Amino acid sequence: MTQKEQTLLESFSSLTSEIFYEKIMLMGRQLPPFPQDEKVQENKVVGCQSLMYCLVELTEGRLKLHVDSDALISKGLAALVVYLYDNLTPSQALSYRPKILTSLGFFASLSLTRLNGLESLLKHVLKKIVCIQTNLIEEK
């Protein structure tokens, strides 16, 4: 278990469903603003019921994720993904599987549409990381 996963475990393990959702929404509210000029089709998360954008950048060899959603719970779930993947190298991110989401029962407490949105976001992030990794290999 990574340090980030351990922190999530400590933060979420004993919460009631109501407090769980409050905490998720708070995480979403605390995200930095998404760059307006990046709200383009390429960054739109396809498969999410709400309107969600995700930008994945590489800065000094580390991933930087930016997300935004028009739905607070979706934005909070996206904040979890940012928390888990932000600052990893592309190689680390591609080999990482966030089992903590299952361990904490996130999937059991989410509606099917939110689960689909979370899965769509994870696929979007991984697809963007693969593109970044491919460009790094081609540059060598």
C-alpha positions as CSV (number, residue, x, y, z in Angstrom):
1,M,0.0,0.0,0.0
2,T,1.4,3.4,-1.0
3,Q,1.6,6.3,1.5
4,K,-1.2,8.0,-0.4
5,E,-3.4,5.0,-0.1
6,Q,-2.6,4.7,3.6
7,T,-3.7,8.3,4.1
8,L,-7.0,7.7,2.3
9,L,-7.6,4.6,4.4
10,E,-7.1,6.6,7.6
11,S,-9.4,9.4,6.2
12,F,-12.3,7.3,4.9
13,S,-12.3,3.9,6.7
14,S,-14.9,4.7,9.4
15,L,-17.2,7.2,7.8
16,T,-20.9,7.0,7.5
17,S,-22.3,7.1,4.0
18,E,-23.5,10.7,4.5
19,I,-20.1,11.9,5.8
20,F,-18.3,10.0,3.0
21,Y,-20.2,12.0,0.4
22,E,-19.6,15.2,2.2
23,K,-15.8,14.5,2.3
24,I,-15.8,13.5,-1.4
25,M,-17.5,16.8,-2.3
26,L,-15.1,18.8,-0.2
27,M,-12.2,17.2,-2.0
28,G,-13.7,18.3,-5.3
29,R,-14.3,21.9,-4.0
30,Q,-10.6,22.1,-3.0
31,L,-9.3,21.3,-6.5
32,P,-7.5,24.2,-8.2
33,P,-9.5,25.9,-11.0
34,F,-9.4,24.0,-14.4
35,P,-7.8,26.1,-17.2
36,Q,-10.7,27.4,-19.2
37,D,-8.8,27.2,-22.5
38,E,-8.3,23.5,-21.9
39,K,-12.1,22.8,-21.8
40,V,-11.9,21.2,-25.2
41,Q,-13.2,18.0,-26.7
42,E,-9.8,16.3,-26.4
43,N,-9.9,16.7,-22.6
44,K,-13.6,15.8,-22.2
45,V,-14.1,12.5,-20.3
46,V,-16.3,10.4,-22.5
47,G,-18.6,8.0,-20.7
48,C,-19.2,10.2,-17.7
49,Q,-22.8,11.3,-17.2
50,S,-21.8,14.7,-15.9
51,L,-19.7,17.1,-17.9
52,M,-16.1,16.3,-16.9
53,Y,-12.7,17.5,-18.2
54,C,-9.3,16.0,-17.4
55,L,-5.9,17.3,-18.5
56,V,-2.8,15.2,-18.0
57,E,0.5,17.0,-18.3
58,L,4.1,16.1,-17.8
59,T,6.2,18.5,-15.8
60,E,9.8,17.8,-15.0
61,G,9.2,14.0,-15.6
62,R,6.1,14.0,-13.3
63,L,2.5,13.8,-14.1
64,K,0.2,16.8,-13.3
65,L,-3.5,16.1,-13.5
66,H,-6.2,18.8,-13.7
67,V,-9.9,17.9,-13.5
68,D,-13.2,19.6,-13.4
69,S,-16.8,18.5,-13.4
70,D,-20.2,20.1,-13.2
71,A,-21.3,17.6,-10.6
72,L,-19.9,17.9,-7.0
73,I,-19.7,14.1,-6.3
74,S,-18.1,13.4,-9.7
75,K,-15.6,16.2,-9.1
76,G,-14.8,14.8,-5.7
77,L,-14.2,11.3,-7.2
78,A,-12.0,12.9,-9.8
79,A,-10.1,14.6,-6.9
80,L,-9.3,11.1,-5.6
81,V,-7.9,10.1,-8.9
82,V,-5.8,13.3,-9.0
83,Y,-4.6,12.6,-5.5
84,L,-3.6,9.0,-6.4
85,Y,-1.9,9.7,-9.7
86,D,-0.6,13.3,-9.4
87,N,3.2,13.5,-9.2
88,L,3.9,10.0,-10.4
89,T,6.2,9.3,-13.3
90,P,4.4,7.9,-16.4
91,S,5.9,4.5,-15.8
92,Q,4.8,4.4,-12.1
93,A,1.3,5.5,-13.1
94,L,0.9,2.9,-15.8
95,S,1.9,0.1,-13.4
96,Y,-0.2,1.4,-10.6
97,R,-3.7,0.0,-9.8
98,P,-5.6,1.9,-7.1
99,K,-6.9,-1.1,-5.1
100,I,-7.6,1.3,-2.2
101,L,-10.9,2.4,-3.9
102,T,-12.2,-1.2,-3.6
103,S,-10.8,-1.7,-0.1
104,L,-12.6,1.3,1.3
105,G,-15.9,0.2,-0.3
106,F,-16.1,3.2,-2.6
107,F,-17.6,1.0,-5.3
108,A,-20.2,-0.5,-3.1
109,S,-21.5,2.9,-2.0
110,L,-21.6,4.5,-5.5
111,S,-24.4,4.4,-8.0
112,L,-23.8,2.6,-11.3
113,T,-23.6,5.9,-13.2
114,R,-21.0,7.3,-10.8
115,L,-19.0,4.0,-11.1
116,N,-19.2,4.3,-14.9
117,G,-18.0,7.9,-14.7
118,L,-15.1,6.9,-12.4
119,E,-14.1,4.1,-14.7
120,S,-14.3,6.4,-17.7
121,L,-12.0,8.9,-15.9
122,L,-9.5,6.3,-15.0
123,K,-9.5,5.1,-18.7
124,H,-9.1,8.7,-19.9
125,V,-6.1,9.3,-17.5
126,L,-4.4,6.0,-18.5
127,K,-4.9,6.7,-22.2
128,K,-3.3,10.2,-21.8
129,I,-0.4,8.7,-19.9
130,V,0.2,6.1,-22.6
131,C,0.3,8.9,-25.1
132,I,2.8,10.8,-22.9
133,Q,4.9,7.7,-22.4
134,T,4.9,6.9,-26.2
135,N,6.0,10.5,-27.0
136,L,8.9,10.1,-24.4
137,I,10.0,6.9,-26.1
138,E,9.8,8.4,-29.6
139,E,11.9,11.4,-28.4
140,K,14.8,9.1,-27.4
